[in-house]
Amino acid sequence: MNAARRELDALLLAVQFLTRWPVRVSGVFSEERLAATVRYYPLVGVLIGAFAGGIFWLAYLIFPMSLAVVLSTAVSLLATGALHEDGFADVCDGLGGSSEREKALAIMRDSRLGTYGTAGLGLMLTAKILALVALPPSIVPWLLIAAHAASRSSVVLVIATSQYVRDAGTATPVTETPHPGSLLFALATGAAAVGGLGIAGAYSVIPVGLIGLAAGHLAMRRAYERRLGGYTGDCLGSVQQMSELGMYLAVVGVMSSP
């Protein structure tokens, strides 16, 4: 298999892993092949953000701004199977349900949604929707692309700099430390997507958006790493969600300032 085909398969496998889109990948599945997908997480985020942004723009031609944002949020959930939202809810349940490490991990493994998860997920979705509704319509599609891509760069950064805490053999996410080149490619892809905000004439919000993204990343990591000593697959989802929300809130904050 030549290098170009391997990279294409890695991208397709990343799409298959992070979305519900029907893609076919040639060859036999292996942990090594799955590990190669990490560098393409932000690029998949670009695709998800572009899909949600396109639906927003089409919906906005017909419906009010609020309904267009709700519809774009709904299609992004359908596209990903609410993968990261589920992880965020599980982390809320685990951290809210117990101060003990092992019990928190056991709660997070339970597929049932608890009180903390329900409240956290509801607040997360509400905050994202209200933030997007508060923005000028012209910036929303570009911000969706930027936030979905950069927040998945945030996930790759966790994999590269933290420790997986569940027992060997129970991991569903990629847990192997990415090659420095893969990490650099993932971060560069996220940064390029954020730079796309300039197409909408929103150059001034780019640094603030990155600060918001970093704040969400660090806040979520601090919350679970203090309790767990590292990360789980659910924690990756929670970091993606908080990084995405952090970018939205920062952009709204600077654009609504007098």
Secondary structure per residue as TSV (DSSP state, phi and psi in degrees):
chain	resnum	aa	ss	phi	psi
A	1	M	-	360.0	126.4
A	2	N	-	-76.8	168.9
A	3	A	H	-62.6	-40.8
A	4	A	H	-62.3	-40.7
A	5	R	H	-67.8	-38.2
A	6	R	H	-62.6	-41.4
A	7	E	H	-68.9	-39.7
A	8	L	H	-62.3	-42.7
A	9	D	H	-64.9	-36.6
A	10	A	H	-63.9	-41.4
A	11	L	H	-64.1	-46.1
A	12	L	H	-63.8	-36.6
A	13	L	H	-68.1	-35.3
A	14	A	H	-63.9	-42.1
A	15	V	H	-61.6	-43.8
A	16	Q	H	-63.2	-37.1
A	17	F	H	-74.7	-37.0
A	18	L	H	-99.8	-9.3
A	19	T	-	-134.6	176.8
A	20	R	-	-101.8	8.7
A	21	W	-	-68.3	136.9
A	22	P	-	-78.9	98.4
A	23	V	-	-121.3	151.1
A	24	R	-	-112.3	134.1
A	25	V	-	-117.1	130.1
A	26	S	-	-78.1	159.0
A	27	G	S	88.0	-175.4
A	28	V	-	-99.5	135.4
A	29	F	-	-65.5	142.1
A	30	S	-	-152.0	159.2
A	31	E	H	-62.3	-35.0
A	32	E	H	-63.7	-42.6
A	33	R	H	-66.7	-38.6
A	34	L	H	-64.3	-39.5
A	35	A	H	-61.7	-30.9
A	36	A	T	-70.7	-14.0
A	37	T	T	-77.5	-19.4
A	38	V	G	-55.3	-41.1
A	39	R	G	-64.5	-17.6
A	40	Y	G	-98.2	2.2
A	41	Y	H	-56.0	-49.1
A	42	P	H	-63.1	-33.4
A	43	L	H	-66.1	-38.1
A	44	V	H	-63.7	-36.7
A	45	G	H	-60.3	-38.4
A	46	V	H	-59.1	-45.2
A	47	L	H	-63.6	-43.0
A	48	I	H	-64.9	-45.6
A	49	G	H	-63.4	-39.8
A	50	A	H	-65.2	-38.8
A	51	F	H	-64.1	-48.3
A	52	A	H	-64.8	-39.3
A	53	G	H	-66.1	-38.3
A	54	G	H	-64.8	-41.4
A	55	I	H	-65.0	-39.8
A	56	F	H	-58.0	-48.3
A	57	W	H	-65.0	-41.5
A	58	L	H	-64.7	-42.4
A	59	A	H	-66.2	-35.3
A	60	Y	H	-68.5	-21.2
A	61	L	T	-68.7	-19.6
A	62	I	T	-116.5	-41.2
A	63	F	S	-110.1	166.4
A	64	P	-	-63.0	161.7
A	65	M	H	-54.0	-46.2
A	66	S	H	-61.2	-42.4
A	67	L	H	-70.8	-36.0
A	68	A	H	-62.3	-40.1
A	69	V	H	-67.1	-42.7
A	70	V	H	-60.8	-43.4
A	71	L	H	-65.4	-40.4
A	72	S	H	-66.6	-36.5
A	73	T	H	-65.1	-41.4
A	74	A	H	-63.0	-42.1
A	75	V	H	-71.1	-30.5
A	76	S	H	-68.0	-35.6
A	77	L	H	-65.9	-41.3
A	78	L	H	-65.4	-39.9
A	79	A	H	-64.7	-37.2
A	80	T	H	-98.5	-5.7
A	81	G	T	66.9	23.9
A	82	A	T	53.5	35.8
A	83	L	H	-58.0	-51.8
A	84	H	H	-76.5	-33.5
A	85	E	H	-62.2	-39.5
A	86	D	H	-61.8	-42.7
A	87	G	H	-63.0	-42.7
A	88	F	H	-61.0	-44.5
A	89	A	H	-62.7	-40.5
A	90	D	H	-64.7	-38.8
A	91	V	H	-66.1	-40.4
A	92	C	H	-59.1	-44.1
A	93	D	H	-63.0	-45.3
A	94	G	H	-65.9	-49.4
A	95	L	H	-71.0	-33.9
A	96	G	H	-78.8	-24.9
A	97	G	H	-86.3	-20.7
A	98	S	-	-159.7	144.8
A	99	S	S	-90.5	-3.9
A	100	E	S	-95.2	134.4
A	101	R	H	-56.7	-53.7
A	102	E	H	-65.6	-37.8
A	103	K	H	-69.7	-38.3
A	104	A	H	-62.5	-41.5
A	105	L	H	-63.2	-39.0
A	106	A	H	-65.9	-40.2
A	107	I	H	-64.0	-41.3
A	108	M	H	-65.3	-28.3
A	109	R	H	-77.1	-21.6
A	110	D	-	-67.9	126.6
A	111	S	-	-73.9	-14.0
A	112	R	S	-75.4	144.0
A	113	L	-	-90.4	125.1
A	114	G	-	-98.7	-173.6
A	115	T	H	-62.3	-47.4
A	116	Y	H	-65.5	-39.5
A	117	G	H	-65.4	-41.9
A	118	T	H	-62.4	-47.7
A	119	A	H	-64.3	-45.2
A	120	G	H	-63.5	-45.1
A	121	L	H	-66.4	-40.5
A	122	G	H	-61.3	-44.4
A	123	L	H	-67.1	-38.8
A	124	M	H	-61.2	-51.1
A	125	L	H	-64.3	-40.0
A	126	T	H	-63.0	-44.8
A	127	A	H	-63.6	-41.9
A	128	K	H	-64.3	-44.3
A	129	I	H	-63.9	-47.5
A	130	L	H	-64.5	-36.2
A	131	A	H	-64.5	-45.5
A	132	L	H	-67.1	-37.2
A	133	V	H	-62.8	-30.2
A	134	A	T	-77.9	-5.1
A	135	L	S	-96.9	159.0
A	136	P	-	-62.5	137.4
A	137	P	T	-55.7	-32.5
A	138	S	T	-65.7	-24.8
A	139	I	T	-91.7	-19.6
A	140	V	H	-59.4	-49.3
A	141	P	H	-58.4	-40.7
A	142	W	H	-70.5	-35.4
A	143	L	H	-69.3	-36.8
A	144	L	H	-61.2	-43.8
A	145	I	H	-62.8	-47.3
A	146	A	H	-60.9	-47.9
A	147	A	H	-71.0	-39.7
A	148	H	H	-66.6	-36.7
A	149	A	H	-74.1	-51.6
A	150	A	H	-65.7	-34.1
A	151	S	H	-69.2	-24.2
A	152	R	H	-83.5	-24.9
A	153	S	H	-62.9	-36.8
A	154	S	H	-60.5	-38.8
A	155	V	H	-64.3	-44.9
A	156	V	H	-61.8	-37.6
A	157	L	H	-62.9	-38.4
A	158	V	H	-62.7	-47.0
A	159	I	H	-58.9	-36.0
A	160	A	H	-78.7	-23.6
A	161	T	H	-123.2	2.2
A	162	S	S	-128.2	179.6
A	163	Q	-	-117.0	133.8
A	164	Y	B	-75.3	132.4
A	165	V	-	-107.4	-5.4
A	166	R	S	-83.8	166.0
A	167	D	-	-64.7	151.3
A	168	A	T	-58.7	138.2
A	169	G	T	95.0	-9.1
A	170	T	-	-103.8	-0.3
A	171	A	-	-75.3	131.1
A	172	T	-	-102.3	-29.5
A	173	P	S	-82.5	173.7
A	174	V	-	-74.3	126.7
A	175	T	-	-119.9	-6.1
A	176	E	S	-73.1	133.9
A	177	T	-	-59.1	124.0
A	178	P	-	-64.3	150.1
A	179	H	-	-60.5	143.5
A	180	P	H	-51.3	-36.7
A	181	G	H	-65.0	-37.2
A	182	S	H	-67.7	-41.5
A	183	L	H	-63.2	-44.5
A	184	L	H	-62.2	-41.8
A	185	F	H	-64.1	-41.9
A	186	A	H	-64.2	-43.8
A	187	L	H	-67.3	-38.6
A	188	A	H	-66.1	-38.1
A	189	T	H	-64.1	-44.4
A	190	G	H	-62.4	-42.2
A	191	A	H	-64.8	-40.6
A	192	A	H	-62.5	-39.4
A	193	A	H	-65.2	-39.4
A	194	V	H	-65.6	-37.9
A	195	G	H	-61.3	-22.8
A	196	G	G	-62.7	-16.4
A	197	L	G	-60.7	-24.0
A	198	G	G	-63.6	-26.0
A	199	I	G	-63.1	-31.7
A	200	A	G	-86.7	7.1
A	201	G	T	76.2	18.5
A	202	A	-	-106.2	47.2
A	203	Y	T	-58.3	-36.8
A	204	S	T	-67.1	-22.2
A	205	V	H	-89.7	-8.5
A	206	I	H	-61.3	-53.0
A	207	P	H	-63.8	-37.3
A	208	V	H	-66.9	-39.9
A	209	G	H	-61.2	-40.3
A	210	L	H	-66.8	-36.3
A	211	I	H	-64.0	-43.5
A	212	G	H	-62.5	-41.5
A	213	L	H	-59.6	-47.1
A	214	A	H	-64.4	-37.9
A	215	A	H	-64.2	-42.7
A	216	G	H	-64.4	-41.9
A	217	H	H	-59.0	-51.2
A	218	L	H	-68.6	-38.8
A	219	A	H	-63.2	-43.3
A	220	M	H	-70.2	-41.5
A	221	R	H	-62.6	-42.1
A	222	R	H	-61.7	-40.1
A	223	A	H	-62.8	-48.2
A	224	Y	H	-88.3	-29.5
A	225	E	H	-70.2	-32.5
A	226	R	H	-64.9	-33.7
A	227	R	H	-87.4	-41.1
A	228	L	H	-102.0	-22.9
A	229	G	S	82.3	8.4
A	230	G	S	172.7	-153.0
A	231	Y	B	-128.0	161.5
A	232	T	-	-124.9	177.8
A	233	G	H	-59.1	-38.2
A	234	D	H	-62.9	-37.4
A	235	C	H	-63.9	-34.9
A	236	L	H	-61.4	-43.2
A	237	G	H	-62.2	-40.1
A	238	S	H	-66.8	-37.4
A	239	V	H	-65.2	-42.1
A	240	Q	H	-59.7	-46.0
A	241	Q	H	-64.4	-45.3
A	242	M	H	-70.1	-34.2
A	243	S	H	-66.1	-43.6
A	244	E	H	-61.1	-48.7
A	245	L	H	-63.5	-40.5
A	246	G	H	-57.9	-40.3
A	247	M	H	-65.5	-45.1
A	248	Y	H	-58.8	-47.4
A	249	L	H	-65.0	-40.1
A	250	A	H	-64.6	-43.3
A	251	V	H	-64.8	-44.1
A	252	V	H	-61.6	-42.7
A	253	G	H	-58.1	-45.8
A	254	V	H	-75.4	-31.9
A	255	M	H	-80.8	-20.0
A	256	S	S	-95.7	-3.0
A	257	S	-	-70.7	141.2
A	258	P	-	-68.1	360.0
